[in-house]
Each structure stands twice: as C-alpha cells, then as structure tokens.
Amino acid sequence: MGCKIYVGNLGEGTRGPDLQRLFAAHGTVKWADVATDPASGASRGFGFVMMGSEQEAQRAVAALNGSGHEGKLLKVGPARPKGAAAGRGRGPARPGRPTGRPPGRPNSGTSARRPYRHR
C-alpha cells in the first residue's frame, strides 16, 4: 500500500483541514484534500490524504475504515493510480464478444436504415 489514501462517503461540509485533523491522530499527514465540483465548489464526497509513511497509512486505514464522521460511515483504503478505476464504462471490446453493432455496419452517426416514408 502506498502512502496515499482514498477517503470516501464524506459529508458535504468536510474540507481538507477536517481530513487533516482526522488523520493526524494516526501519524504525520503531509497533505489532505477533498474533491470539489469545479462549477459549484461543492464537495464531491471523496478526498485523498498523503501520510508520512507506509506504516502510518496502514494504521490510519485500519482505524478509520468504517468509522463514523459527520453522521456517515467512511470508506477508507489505499488510493489506486489515476485511470485504474474498474467497472467504469464499457471499456475496450474483448475478443470474441459482440460489440453491439452487426458485422459489416459502418461506425458512423447516421442510421443504416431507410428513412421513414408516409403513405
């Protein structure tokens, strides 16, 4: 596990300094940040914390995962590298699996059907 920790299911009012105080009881916190919506500035409900060492990060995850904070149960675990999210979108087509398009059809925005005609 790296020193970077994912913290999910945060309350709307939680900010970076709040996370820093929460994790400081378990070791040295290098930084803490809550993801916010760029347009509104509202919390997106998750954030990241960078701990001083691997051991401190493991202790913090063990102590805080499933604990209550601002009336919600926190989801705390090691952060995954950017772009490593599993189960998001359709992803690349797997060999031998249908792609949703019959073979031989063009991959364009226009329909291959004939236009509807009133009779």
Secondary structure, 3 states (H helix, E strand, C coil): CCCEEEEECCCCCCCHHHHHHHHHCCCCEEEEEEEECCCCCCEEEEEEEEECCHHHHHHHHHHHCCCEECCEECEEEECCCCCCCCCCCCCCCCCCCCCCCCCCCCCCCCCCCCCCCCC
